[in-house]
Amino acid sequence: MSSYVRKKTPGDTSWFVHDRFGMFLHFGLYSLPARHEWIKTREYISEEKYQKYFKYFNPDRLDAREWAKKAKAAGMKYAIMTAKHHEGFCLFDSQFTDYKSTNTPYGKDIVKEYVEAFRAEGLKVGIYYSLIDWHHPDFPIDKAHPRRKDENAAELDKGRDMKKYAQYLRDQVRELLTNYGKIDILYFDFSYPASPNAPEWMQFGGAKGKDQWESEKLIAMIRSIAPDIILNDRAQIPQDIVTPEQDISPDIVLCDRETGEHLTWESCQTFSGSWGYYRDETSWKTPKMLIDMLVRTVASGGNLIMNVGPTSRGNFDRRADAALQVYADWMTDNSRSIYGRDRADPAFGVSDGAYLTQSEDGKRLYVHLVDCPHASVKLTGLAEKIDYAQLLCDGSEVTWKENLPYYDAAGNYLGSYLTMTLPGIVFQMIDPVIEIFLKD
């Protein structure tokens, strides 16, 4: 059993660190132009011009039940969907704005469809809510705002009241937590510092953080409604989970710097380079890259959440379906090495190119053969501790040899190691797994 201590969290993360794998869903008006979820600010689009996407938003092929079934088939245990992204468009029937899906040609509350469908499949449900809002008239113009380069930007910013906007945040979050049953995760996005060269008129020097969001009030309200909910850290107050984005090098977030306790974290990843549907993007990850990310993340003690950006018609594009099928195929054989698994005991070592996960009770160890071109794999710290080993995909026995001498670069004896003989079949597979049963 691993000897590290996980830091206690305000919310209930016990199910989260067990389930390990989830689906992100980024959906909004940006699915119509289909060239990145930040298109409004990347192309400096005005409210008037962006309104055409609102006018024609009608995801007629949206079937949240199909989304949920695909997530479940891929081995995902929870999901998080954008109730509102930075563009300010709401996928729920909020009483505090007219800028919502129920006022489009589609006419439905998409959050309601989502939570009902995913719960019906036994999946936990999370909601993403952007703290940023490029549509709201009280959101101050800053370095990321679509109108920042307008000649009259200073005039446009006059009268914008961050306190009114912070109240709007609380009002909408309260709706999300009270109108849709139990929400398991609330994912905020995101805070940023002042700009060094911000013009004098720009409020707070362009900063958006805990003071502007009034994060203490916001979090206190959330905990009063849902004390066990999982919150991320992007409102600039540490809570339950740390959420590195497009990062599978988790050393920067693994430990609390003051206590040394291990943090609960989640690597947020995309199948391609963007979060929203991007029709012409070609940077889609290979099947091996997809599985490698899952293995490396769990072996480092984290969760992985993979994103799908539905098309403007509400369906998953064929490339997203193909990526989900990669996970479905691999998890059918190997999910036992992921669910309820964590970083292995640091006393155990493995050859470069392989990764270890371990069961919560410490009785099973999993060797993930991510990049092992040789006929055997070396393991240290396990001499005379293994009772049985098998290839996880088919339960076929794997043999090993023990008590081989182990030396450092200077020739000093460090103890003994063992080698496991790799069956030939593993070289035809993506990241095969050896399951080791340890002696009592």
GUFIDREN-417380 format. One record per residue (C-alpha): residue number from 1; x, y, z. Coordinates in steps of 0.05 Angstrom, whole numbers. Layout:
BEGIN
{site NUM,{X,Y,Z}};
...
END
This chain:
BEGIN
{site 1,{0,0,0}};
{site 2,{26,69,-17}};
{site 3,{55,107,42}};
{site 4,{36,178,21}};
{site 5,{-20,217,54}};
{site 6,{-74,252,13}};
{site 7,{-94,320,37}};
{site 8,{-164,323,66}};
{site 9,{-213,363,24}};
{site 10,{-275,403,43}};
{site 11,{-319,364,-6}};
{site 12,{-326,289,-16}};
{site 13,{-271,267,-63}};
{site 14,{-273,193,-43}};
{site 15,{-313,172,-104}};
{site 16,{-272,218,-149}};
{site 17,{-205,186,-134}};
{site 18,{-236,118,-143}};
{site 19,{-269,131,-210}};
{site 20,{-209,165,-242}};
{site 21,{-237,177,-312}};
{site 22,{-289,227,-338}};
{site 23,{-317,263,-398}};
{site 24,{-315,339,-409}};
{site 25,{-367,370,-455}};
{site 26,{-355,439,-484}};
{site 27,{-416,463,-521}};
{site 28,{-441,532,-539}};
{site 29,{-453,582,-595}};
{site 30,{-380,574,-616}};
{site 31,{-399,506,-645}};
{site 32,{-431,543,-705}};
{site 33,{-369,579,-731}};
{site 34,{-332,516,-711}};
{site 35,{-263,547,-706}};
{site 36,{-247,549,-631}};
{site 37,{-286,565,-568}};
{site 38,{-249,631,-561}};
{site 39,{-269,655,-630}};
{site 40,{-307,715,-603}};
{site 41,{-245,746,-573}};
{site 42,{-194,718,-622}};
{site 43,{-231,752,-679}};
{site 44,{-255,813,-638}};
{site 45,{-328,799,-655}};
{site 46,{-379,849,-630}};
{site 47,{-444,829,-595}};
{site 48,{-484,849,-656}};
{site 49,{-444,804,-703}};
{site 50,{-440,746,-654}};
{site 51,{-516,748,-647}};
{site 52,{-524,710,-713}};
{site 53,{-499,647,-678}};
{site 54,{-553,656,-624}};
{site 55,{-605,666,-679}};
{site 56,{-587,600,-714}};
{site 57,{-570,556,-654}};
{site 58,{-611,493,-663}};
{site 59,{-576,428,-645}};
{site 60,{-630,384,-674}};
{site 61,{-589,320,-668}};
{site 62,{-574,330,-594}};
{site 63,{-589,267,-556}};
{site 64,{-560,272,-486}};
{site 65,{-577,198,-474}};
{site 66,{-531,180,-532}};
{site 67,{-476,224,-502}};
{site 68,{-483,188,-436}};
{site 69,{-482,119,-466}};
{site 70,{-419,135,-505}};
{site 71,{-385,162,-442}};
{site 72,{-404,99,-403}};
{site 73,{-381,53,-459}};
{site 74,{-313,89,-459}};
{site 75,{-305,72,-386}};
{site 76,{-318,143,-361}};
{site 77,{-351,148,-293}};
{site 78,{-369,221,-289}};
{site 79,{-379,281,-334}};
{site 80,{-374,357,-332}};
{site 81,{-412,401,-382}};
{site 82,{-407,475,-397}};
{site 83,{-469,509,-370}};
{site 84,{-438,575,-391}};
{site 85,{-372,587,-426}};
{site 86,{-334,653,-434}};
{site 87,{-381,677,-489}};
{site 88,{-435,684,-435}};
{site 89,{-487,640,-470}};
{site 90,{-524,596,-420}};
{site 91,{-546,525,-435}};
{site 92,{-596,528,-378}};
{site 93,{-661,565,-366}};
{site 94,{-635,620,-321}};
{site 95,{-682,673,-296}};
{site 96,{-625,724,-295}};
{site 97,{-612,729,-369}};
{site 98,{-646,723,-436}};
{site 99,{-582,697,-468}};
{site 100,{-598,624,-460}};
{site 101,{-614,562,-500}};
{site 102,{-689,564,-484}};
{site 103,{-693,629,-525}};
{site 104,{-660,600,-587}};
{site 105,{-694,560,-642}};
{site 106,{-675,497,-602}};
{site 107,{-717,522,-544}};
{site 108,{-695,472,-491}};
{site 109,{-657,471,-426}};
{site 110,{-595,431,-446}};
{site 111,{-567,426,-375}};
{site 112,{-632,392,-355}};
{site 113,{-626,343,-412}};
{site 114,{-554,329,-395}};
{site 115,{-561,316,-320}};
{site 116,{-621,271,-329}};
{site 117,{-588,229,-384}};
{site 118,{-522,220,-348}};
{site 119,{-554,203,-281}};
{site 120,{-597,151,-317}};
{site 121,{-532,117,-339}};
{site 122,{-506,117,-267}};
{site 123,{-454,171,-280}};
{site 124,{-437,228,-233}};
{site 125,{-454,297,-261}};
{site 126,{-412,359,-259}};
{site 127,{-423,429,-285}};
{site 128,{-372,478,-314}};
{site 129,{-388,551,-303}};
{site 130,{-345,606,-333}};
{site 131,{-329,662,-285}};
{site 132,{-314,703,-347}};
{site 133,{-371,731,-388}};
{site 134,{-359,770,-452}};
{site 135,{-434,783,-461}};
{site 136,{-454,811,-394}};
{site 137,{-459,887,-394}};
{site 138,{-426,893,-324}};
{site 139,{-366,849,-339}};
{site 140,{-307,898,-344}};
{site 141,{-266,898,-408}};
{site 142,{-197,868,-398}};
{site 143,{-139,836,-436}};
{site 144,{-182,777,-459}};
{site 145,{-246,815,-476}};
{site 146,{-269,817,-549}};
{site 147,{-277,893,-547}};
{site 148,{-209,908,-517}};
{site 149,{-181,937,-583}};
{site 150,{-242,980,-600}};
{site 151,{-225,1053,-608}};
{site 152,{-279,1069,-558}};
{site 153,{-262,1012,-509}};
{site 154,{-253,1061,-451}};
{site 155,{-322,1091,-464}};
{site 156,{-353,1021,-471}};
{site 157,{-325,1002,-403}};
{site 158,{-354,1062,-366}};
{site 159,{-407,1043,-316}};
{site 160,{-391,969,-316}};
{site 161,{-399,946,-244}};
{site 162,{-360,884,-221}};
{site 163,{-400,879,-157}};
{site 164,{-464,872,-198}};
{site 165,{-431,819,-240}};
{site 166,{-407,781,-178}};
{site 167,{-479,780,-154}};
{site 168,{-500,752,-222}};
{site 169,{-448,697,-213}};
{site 170,{-478,678,-146}};
{site 171,{-549,681,-172}};
{site 172,{-535,635,-230}};
{site 173,{-493,585,-190}};
{site 174,{-549,581,-139}};
{site 175,{-597,564,-196}};
{site 176,{-551,509,-221}};
{site 177,{-545,479,-151}};
{site 178,{-619,481,-134}};
{site 179,{-657,469,-200}};
{site 180,{-624,405,-225}};
{site 181,{-618,358,-166}};
{site 182,{-552,338,-137}};
{site 183,{-491,365,-174}};
{site 184,{-428,326,-158}};
{site 185,{-375,374,-185}};
{site 186,{-375,449,-198}};
{site 187,{-318,470,-243}};
{site 188,{-301,544,-247}};
{site 189,{-258,576,-301}};
{site 190,{-215,619,-291}};
{site 191,{-173,674,-255}};
{site 192,{-115,716,-282}};
{site 193,{-70,772,-257}};
{site 194,{-68,845,-277}};
{site 195,{-35,864,-343}};
{site 196,{32,901,-335}};
{site 197,{15,949,-391}};
{site 198,{-59,957,-377}};
{site 199,{-87,1025,-397}};
{site 200,{-110,1071,-341}};
{site 201,{-183,1061,-356}};
{site 202,{-180,985,-348}};
{site 203,{-211,966,-281}};
{site 204,{-166,928,-232}};
{site 205,{-110,932,-283}};
{site 206,{-147,878,-321}};
{site 207,{-143,828,-264}};
{site 208,{-197,778,-251}};
{site 209,{-188,738,-187}};
{site 210,{-217,722,-120}};
{site 211,{-229,795,-102}};
{site 212,{-266,810,-166}};
{site 213,{-307,745,-165}};
{site 214,{-319,754,-89}};
{site 215,{-298,682,-85}};
{site 216,{-305,676,-9}};
{site 217,{-379,695,-13}};
{site 218,{-389,651,-73}};
{site 219,{-357,589,-41}};
{site 220,{-392,600,25}};
{site 221,{-459,601,-12}};
{site 222,{-442,538,-50}};
{site 223,{-421,500,13}};
{site 224,{-485,522,48}};
{site 225,{-526,488,-8}};
{site 226,{-480,429,-25}};
{site 227,{-428,418,30}};
{site 228,{-400,354,-3}};
{site 229,{-395,381,-74}};
{site 230,{-326,379,-107}};
{site 231,{-299,448,-126}};
{site 232,{-236,463,-166}};
{site 233,{-186,518,-150}};
{site 234,{-198,567,-207}};
{site 235,{-236,618,-166}};
{site 236,{-167,629,-135}};
{site 237,{-184,597,-68}};
{site 238,{-159,525,-59}};
{site 239,{-215,475,-50}};
{site 240,{-219,402,-68}};
{site 241,{-183,390,-134}};
{site 242,{-126,421,-174}};
{site 243,{-139,421,-249}};
{site 244,{-78,426,-294}};
{site 245,{-98,435,-366}};
{site 246,{-66,401,-426}};
{site 247,{-12,376,-378}};
{site 248,{9,305,-362}};
{site 249,{71,325,-322}};
{site 250,{36,329,-254}};
{site 251,{97,339,-209}};
{site 252,{80,413,-203}};
{site 253,{14,398,-168}};
{site 254,{25,332,-133}};
{site 255,{41,358,-63}};
{site 256,{21,414,-16}};
{site 257,{86,453,-9}};
{site 258,{76,466,64}};
{site 259,{52,399,90}};
{site 260,{78,350,37}};
{site 261,{9,319,32}};
{site 262,{-13,295,-36}};
{site 263,{-66,336,-71}};
{site 264,{-127,310,-108}};
{site 265,{-118,331,-180}};
{site 266,{-147,322,-249}};
{site 267,{-112,329,-317}};
{site 268,{-160,363,-366}};
{site 269,{-146,341,-437}};
{site 270,{-173,346,-507}};
{site 271,{-177,296,-564}};
{site 272,{-150,351,-609}};
{site 273,{-122,420,-594}};
{site 274,{-186,457,-578}};
{site 275,{-244,448,-529}};
{site 276,{-303,470,-573}};
{site 277,{-318,436,-639}};
{site 278,{-265,457,-690}};
{site 279,{-283,430,-758}};
{site 280,{-217,440,-794}};
{site 281,{-168,422,-738}};
{site 282,{-120,365,-754}};
{site 283,{-82,357,-689}};
{site 284,{-122,297,-665}};
{site 285,{-85,250,-617}};
{site 286,{-68,180,-638}};
{site 287,{-98,119,-602}};
{site 288,{-33,106,-565}};
{site 289,{-28,179,-542}};
{site 290,{-99,174,-514}};
{site 291,{-84,111,-473}};
{site 292,{-16,136,-451}};
{site 293,{-48,198,-421}};
{site 294,{-96,156,-379}};
{site 295,{-42,108,-355}};
{site 296,{9,162,-338}};
{site 297,{-42,205,-302}};
{site 298,{-69,149,-257}};
{site 299,{1,122,-244}};
{site 300,{18,192,-218}};
{site 301,{-42,193,-172}};
{site 302,{-89,236,-214}};
{site 303,{-155,234,-253}};
{site 304,{-162,244,-328}};
{site 305,{-220,280,-360}};
{site 306,{-223,279,-436}};
{site 307,{-263,331,-474}};
{site 308,{-314,324,-530}};
{site 309,{-339,386,-567}};
{site 310,{-406,369,-599}};
{site 311,{-421,398,-668}};
{site 312,{-473,453,-675}};
{site 313,{-524,399,-691}};
{site 314,{-510,368,-623}};
{site 315,{-478,302,-645}};
{site 316,{-406,278,-634}};
{site 317,{-364,283,-696}};
{site 318,{-335,218,-724}};
{site 319,{-265,234,-698}};
{site 320,{-291,242,-627}};
{site 321,{-330,176,-634}};
{site 322,{-266,141,-658}};
{site 323,{-227,168,-598}};
{site 324,{-280,145,-550}};
{site 325,{-279,76,-582}};
{site 326,{-204,72,-568}};
{site 327,{-219,79,-494}};
{site 328,{-278,32,-497}};
{site 329,{-235,-23,-528}};
{site 330,{-177,-14,-479}};
{site 331,{-219,-7,-416}};
{site 332,{-258,-70,-432}};
{site 333,{-194,-109,-418}};
{site 334,{-157,-63,-370}};
{site 335,{-205,-21,-328}};
{site 336,{-185,-61,-267}};
{site 337,{-117,-27,-270}};
{site 338,{-151,42,-268}};
{site 339,{-212,43,-222}};
{site 340,{-195,46,-149}};
{site 341,{-121,49,-166}};
{site 342,{-69,99,-145}};
{site 343,{5,112,-146}};
{site 344,{44,50,-127}};
{site 345,{84,44,-63}};
{site 346,{148,85,-75}};
{site 347,{189,24,-52}};
{site 348,{170,-10,-118}};
{site 349,{207,7,-182}};
{site 350,{199,-11,-254}};
{site 351,{239,-5,-319}};
{site 352,{237,59,-358}};
{site 353,{177,59,-405}};
{site 354,{132,23,-356}};
{site 355,{86,52,-302}};
{site 356,{56,23,-239}};
{site 357,{-12,30,-207}};
{site 358,{-34,-4,-143}};
{site 359,{-100,-24,-110}};
{site 360,{-124,15,-50}};
{site 361,{-113,-45,-4}};
{site 362,{-43,-54,-32}};
{site 363,{-55,-127,-52}};
{site 364,{-51,-118,-127}};
{site 365,{1,-84,-170}};
{site 366,{-7,-66,-243}};
{site 367,{51,-60,-292}};
{site 368,{31,-16,-351}};
{site 369,{76,-31,-410}};
{site 370,{74,37,-444}};
{site 371,{140,35,-481}};
{site 372,{175,-32,-469}};
{site 373,{208,-58,-532}};
{site 374,{246,-114,-497}};
{site 375,{227,-185,-481}};
{site 376,{226,-173,-406}};
{site 377,{212,-118,-355}};
{site 378,{253,-105,-292}};
{site 379,{220,-94,-224}};
{site 380,{254,-74,-159}};
{site 381,{230,-78,-87}};
{site 382,{187,-139,-102}};
{site 383,{234,-197,-90}};
{site 384,{196,-254,-56}};
{site 385,{133,-212,-52}};
{site 386,{97,-237,-114}};
{site 387,{48,-294,-108}};
{site 388,{22,-295,-180}};
{site 389,{23,-253,-243}};
{site 390,{-20,-252,-305}};
{site 391,{-33,-212,-368}};
{site 392,{-95,-173,-351}};
{site 393,{-128,-175,-420}};
{site 394,{-136,-251,-420}};
{site 395,{-114,-276,-351}};
{site 396,{-55,-315,-380}};
{site 397,{3,-329,-333}};
{site 398,{66,-286,-335}};
{site 399,{130,-316,-308}};
{site 400,{189,-283,-273}};
{site 401,{259,-294,-246}};
{site 402,{281,-268,-178}};
{site 403,{344,-252,-139}};
{site 404,{384,-221,-195}};
{site 405,{437,-173,-168}};
{site 406,{423,-99,-175}};
{site 407,{480,-48,-178}};
{site 408,{484,27,-185}};
{site 409,{527,63,-237}};
{site 410,{587,60,-191}};
{site 411,{581,-14,-183}};
{site 412,{553,-14,-112}};
{site 413,{506,-71,-96}};
{site 414,{435,-45,-83}};
{site 415,{397,-109,-72}};
{site 416,{361,-156,-119}};
{site 417,{311,-147,-175}};
{site 418,{267,-192,-215}};
{site 419,{250,-195,-288}};
{site 420,{183,-214,-318}};
{site 421,{182,-248,-385}};
{site 422,{136,-211,-433}};
{site 423,{89,-254,-476}};
{site 424,{97,-241,-551}};
{site 425,{25,-218,-555}};
{site 426,{40,-154,-516}};
{site 427,{79,-125,-575}};
{site 428,{15,-124,-616}};
{site 429,{-24,-84,-564}};
{site 430,{-30,-13,-539}};
{site 431,{-5,-8,-468}};
{site 432,{-17,-79,-444}};
{site 433,{-21,-91,-369}};
{site 434,{8,-144,-323}};
{site 435,{-32,-156,-259}};
{site 436,{10,-178,-199}};
{site 437,{-20,-210,-137}};
{site 438,{24,-196,-77}};
{site 439,{33,-243,-19}};
{site 440,{-3,-228,46}};
END
